[in-house]
């Protein structure tokens, strides 16, 4: 049976070169100093502490300067700088005062091992470093004499332990130096200096850690929060760029599969959906207090940075990815809504401009009005795109032209003040060529979505004072600013006007 091993969260993976890792290594080496016997080993460990402490101190000093300009995010979040500063201070003092970090009155170097450990090392010493015995004590088979010898040696070594400790250490160093050269011997000459330097280095490290504990000081400038948000979104290690790209792909895919006339409403629905998702996140609801209820991060990087700074130690990489992804979805949907609104406004402005350009001045309007009055409409043969039932019924065609000639005089122009107060003429107020075309299609006079140009040219033949291009422009007017209800009402009025034709055909 196979087992699925769950990979640890990236937030739980230990970085082997981060601040906490180095602090633990220094503490571990210091603890080891308490357990080892050989003075050369202690000196070597202290030298290792010096090197690691110097490395970390150099890093911390630059880090503090960097943090004063760029706020940290998920960096050294698990480090209690005050606690570690105190630990380093205690370690430093123990190296020069003989007080261990737990406060006990023992020195690091004065610990004497157990009886048999001491006795066995004692037997390795040469005759000049030990009292002269004929044979090793353990060759004695008389138990009383053996015990007496052991106790005598133990008391001697314990009484002069410091001396024997160095004897044992020097003996081991000699054996090692025979293989690698005079390395340990040189280190012995530097042992006191190394201890003092180690104490000083740990004290400097303690001060640096205390200093980081006190950061930040004062009010953080707004631009630092903005830069924090920008970094989290764009730096690869935080996953913000991947979240942003994921949001862009999702929005594009949805747009490619949604009807164009439904896209604006779909955007609003998706914005609400993303807002609801954020509200259900562990820290999501809090972000609304920083970027506003419209949830738009554009122009609100400083607010987003304040939020990120407040949760930098707690929010997981997965939670961060989901939050950044949903915020960018909202941003992209909102941008599409604004872009579509801008396009509609542009088209509306163009239509209004075209209408204004085509609209004659009051003097010209009077001339056009007089022209309409003076030019008689025509009754040309109905084009082939008209319904055969209509074109084949002479009575219906006559009735059709009677109505068209009467109402056509008012279509596509603003009524005069006199006409607005004329009960007969006022019923045609607001009628336009696009309304007439829609009504003709709904009545079945012409085929649905027939070529507009042909119909415009036909109306020009009926009303010689018209220009087919102006009629065609009226057909193509999208009327995005027009109320759909008004459009439907005007079409309905025209259908009612031409209903007698339909009754005859």
N, C-alpha and C positions, 0 to 999 in steps of 0.2 A: 504494500500500500504506500502510495506516494504522499508526502506531506508538503503542504505549501508553507514556505517560510516567509513570514511577513517582514518586509524590509523596514528598518527603523526610519522614523521621520527625519528629514534633513535637519530639523531643529534639535534632534537628540544626538546626532553624530558629533563626537568630540573632535575638535580641530586640534591636531597634534602640535601646532605651533602658535596657538593663541595665548592670550595673557594668562588665563586660568591654568592652562597646561604647564607653562613655565613656572608659575608660582607653586604649583603642586610638586614639580620636580625639585625646586629649591628646598621646599619643606621636607620632601622625602630624603634628599641628600643630607640635610641637617639631622633628621631623625636617625639616619644610618650612622652618622658620626657618634651617636650615643651608644651604638651597639657594637661597633668594631673595636678590636683590641689594639691593633698595630698603629703606632703613632704616624707612620708613613701613610697609612690608609686614611687616617683622619686628615692629615695635611693635604693629601690628594683630593679628598672630598671637599675640603674647604676651598681649595683652588678651583675645583669644578663649580662650587657655589659662586665664587668670585666671577668666573667667566659667564655663567648663566645670568647672574644678577646684573652684570655690566651690560649684557645683551638686552635684557628686559628693560633696564633703566634707560638705555639709549632709545629703545622703542617707545617707552612711556612718555619721554620728554617730547618727542616729535608728535606722538598721539595727542598729548594735551594741547599742543599748539594747533594741531589740525582740528581738534574738537572745538576750539575757540572760534573757528570760522565755519566749519561744516559739522552740524549736529550728527552724532553717531546714530546708527540704526541697526539693531540686532548685533552690535559689536560689544564684546566683553559684558554682555547683559548679566551673565551669571556670576560676575566678580563682585564681591562685597569689598570695595576698596578700603573702607574703614577697618574691617576685621583683618584683612590681610596686612594693612599698614601696621596694625598693632602686633601681629605675629612677627613681622620682620623686625620690629623694634625690640621685642623680647629676645629673639634670636641674636640680634646684634649685641645686646648687653650681656647675654650669657657667655659670649666668647671672651669678654674682658673681665667680667666679675665672677665668673664661675657659677652663676645661677642659671639653671635650666629653664626652659620655657614654661614648665609647669610650676615653677616657684620652689621646687625642692632644693635643699641645701647640699647638693652634690655637684661636683664639677664634672665636666664632660670626660676628663682624662683620668680621674681617680678611681674609677670603678675597677674592682678586683674580681676576676672570674672565680668560678667554683673550684673546689679542692682538686679534683682529678685533672681538670683542664690545666691548672697551674702546675701540678706535679709532673704532668707529661711534658710540658714545655721546659720545666726546670731540668729535666734529664737530657735535653738537647744542648744545654749550655756546655761550653768547654770547661776544663778544670780550673782555669784562671778566673772564670766568672761565677764559680760556685765553691762551697767548702769541699775539701778533698775527702771523698769516700772511696773505699776500695772497689766497691761494686755498686751498680744501681740499686736503689732501695727496694725495688719490686722483685729482686732476686731472692730476697729474704723469704724463707718459708715458715718461719716462726711468726704466727699471727700477732702475738703481743709485741714482738720487736718490730714487725712491719708497721703496725698501727702507730707505734711510738715514733718511728722514723718519718712516717707521713706527716704526723702532727708537728714534728720539729721543723720539717721543711716548710710546711704550710705557714706556720707562724713566722718563720724567717722571711718568706717571700711577702706575706701580707704586711709585715712591719716595714719592709723596705720596698713596697710595691712600685713606687715611682721609679726607683733605680732599676728594678727588674723589668718593669714595663719597657724601658728604653733598651735594656739588654736584649730582651726578646725581639723587639722591633728591629734593632740593628742587625741581629743575627739573620732575620728573614731578608733584610735589605741586602746584606752581603751575598746571600745565595742568589738573589735576583740579579744584582749588579754584575755577577759573574757571567750572566747570560746576555745582558743588554747594555753593559757598560756602566760607567759611574753616573747614573741618572738619579737614583734615590738618594745617594750620598749628597748630591748638590741640593736636593730638595730639603734635606734635613737642615741645612744651613739657613734656609729661607722660611722655616716653619713658623717662627714667631712673627715675621713680617707678614706672611700669608694670613695668619690668624687675625692680625690687626687690620689688614686691608679688607678681609672678609667682613669683619665687624663694621668697618666704615661703609663698605658697599651696601650692606643690609640696612644700615641707618639711612643712607641716601635713598634706597629703594622704598623704605618706609615713608620718608617724606614725600616722595613722588606719589605714592598710593594715597596718602592723606590728601594731597593736593587734588587728585582726581576725584576723591570723594566729595570735595567741596564744589566741584563743577556741576552745573554752570552757576556762575555768580551774577546776580542782577537780572534784569529783564532781557530776554533774548530778542534780538532785532527781528523784525518781520521778514526781512529778506533771507535770513537763515532758515526760517521755516519753509519758505518758498523753495529754496535750493534743496532742502531735504526731500520734499515731495518730488521734485524733478529728478533727483538722484534715484529714489526708490522706484520710480516709474521707468527710468532709462538704464540703470546699471544692471548688468546681466545677472549678478549674484542674487539679486532680490526677486527675480522672476517677473518684474513689472513689464518689461518689454514683451515677453511671451504672452502675458495676460492681455496686453494691448493688441497684439496681433491676433489673438484668439477672438477678441471682441470684434475686430474689423472683419474677420472672415465670417463670423456669425451674421453680422449685419448685412454684408454683401450677399451671402447665400439667401437670406430671407428676402432681400430686395429683388433678387433675380427670380424668385418664385412667387411674388405677390403682384396681382394686377396693379397697373400704374395708378388707376383712379382710387384704389383702396390703400395706397401706401401711406398717406398721411395719417389716416385713422389707425393703421397697423402700427405705425411708429408710436403713437400715443399709448396704444395697448402695451407695447413692448417696454416702454419707459415705466409704465405702472408695474409691470411684471418684475423688472429689474429692481425697482424701488422696494417692492415687497420682499424680494429675495434678500436684499441688503438688510432690511428691517429684521429678518429672521436670523441673521448672522450674530455670532457671539458679541462682536464689537461694532457691527454694522450700524445699528440704530444711533450710536453716538456720533457717527460721522456727519449726520444731518445737522448737528449743532454747530459744526465747523464750516460747512460749505453751503448752508442754506437749504431750504425745503425744496428748491427746484433741482437739487442734487447735481448741479452742473459744476464740474471741476474746472472748466475753462474760466480763467480769471480768478480762481479760488485756490491756487496752489499754496498760498500762505496758510489758509485755513486747513487744508488737507495736511500740510506739514505739521501743524500744531497737533492734529489728531494722531498722526503717525508717531510723533514724539511722545505722546501720552501713553501709547500702547507698545512702544518699541521692544520692551522686554517680555511682553505677554503674547502678542499676536503671533500665530504660527505662520510658516511660509505658505501653507495651503490656504489658510484664512486670508492672508494678504493677497494671494493670487486671485481668489474668488472676488474679493472686494474690488481690486483694481480692474478686473475684467468687467464686472457689472457697471462700475462707474464710467468706463469707456463706452460700453454699450449705450448708456444713457446719453453720453456726449455725442456719439455718432448719430443716434436717432434724432436728437434735438437739432443737430446740424442739418440733417436732411429735411426736417420740418421747416427750418428757417430758410433753407435753400429753395424749397418748393414755394414757400410764401413769397420769397423775393422774386422768383420766376413769374408767379402769378401777378404780382404787383407790376413787374416790368411789362408783361403782356397787356395788362389792363391799361397801363400808361400809354403803350403803343396804340392800342385801340382808341383810347380817348383822343390821342394826338391825331390819329388818322381821321377820326370823326370830326375833330375840330378843324382839320385841314379841309375836309370835304364840306363842312358846314359853311354856307355862304354868310356874308355879313348881312345886316338888316336890310341894306339897300339891295344886295344881291338876292336875298331871300324874297323880297318883294318882286324882283324881276322874274325869279323862278316861279313864284306864285302866279304872276300874270301870264307867264308862258304856259303853265299848266291849264290856266283858264282858257287860253287862246288856242292851244293845240288839242284837237279832237283825238281821242283814243281810237285804235284800230281793232278789227276783228279778224286777225289772220287765222289760217287753218291751224287747228290744234296739232302740235308736233306728234311724232310717232310714239314718244315716250308717255303720252297720256293714255289713260285707260280706254280701250276700244269701245267699252260700253257707253262711255261718255261721248267720244268722237263720232260714234255712229248714231247718236240721238240728236237730231237737229234742234228739237225743242229744248232739250237739256243744255245744248251748247249756247243757244240764244239766252236762256236764263242765266247761264254761267257768266257770259260776257256782260249782261246787264248789271249783275252784282259786282263783278270785277271792276268795271268802269267806274261804278259809283264809289266803292270803298277804296279802290286803288289810288284815287285822287289824294287820299289822306295818308296812305302807307309810307313809312320811311321819312317822315318830316314832322317837325313840331307844329302843333296847331296854333293858329293865331288866337289872340285874345277873344276876338269875336266868335271864332269857331268853338273855343272852349265853353262859351256860354250858349252856344247853339245846341239844343238838345239832340238834334239829328246828327250833327258832326262830332259831338263830344264822345259818342260811343266808340269812335275809332282812335281815340287818344292812346298812344303807346304802341300801336300796331307797327310792326316792322317786317321787312321781307323775309327774315328768317322765321318769323311766326307764321307767315303765309305759307312758306314752303313746308314747314312741319305739319300744318293743318291739311295741306293738299295730300301729303303722304298718308296721314291718318284717315282722311276721307276716302282714300283709294283713287284719287284723281291721277296721281303719278306713282311710278314705282318707287319703293323705299330706297333712299340713298342714291337716287339717280344723279348723274353728272350735273353739278351745280351750274357750270358755265353755260350749258345748253339752256337751262331754265332761265338764267339771267338774260341771255340773248333773246329768248322768247318774250320776256316782259318788256324788253326794250322795243320790240316790234309792236306790242300792244300799246305802250305809252311812249311815243316818239321823243318826248321831252326827257326820258330817262337815259342814263348811261349804263350799259351792261356791266361795266367795271365797278361802278358804285353799288349796283345791286349784288354783284358777286361778293364784294367786300362785306355787305350786310349779311350774306349767308354765312361767311367765314368768321363772323364775330362770335367768339366763344362765350362772351357774356359771363365771365367768371364772377363778376361783381353783381350779377343780376340774381334776384331771388328766384329759385326754381318754382316756387308757388306762383309768382307773378307770371313767369313764362308759361306755365301750364294754363293759367287763367286766360291769357291773351290768345293762346292757341284754341282754347275751347270757345271763345267768343267768335273767332273766325270760322270755326267749324259750324257753329250755329248760324252764321250769316249765309254760308253756302249750302246749308241743309236742303233748301228747296231744289237745288240742282240734283242732289242725290235722290230726292223723292221722285224726280222725273226720269232719271236714268235707271 
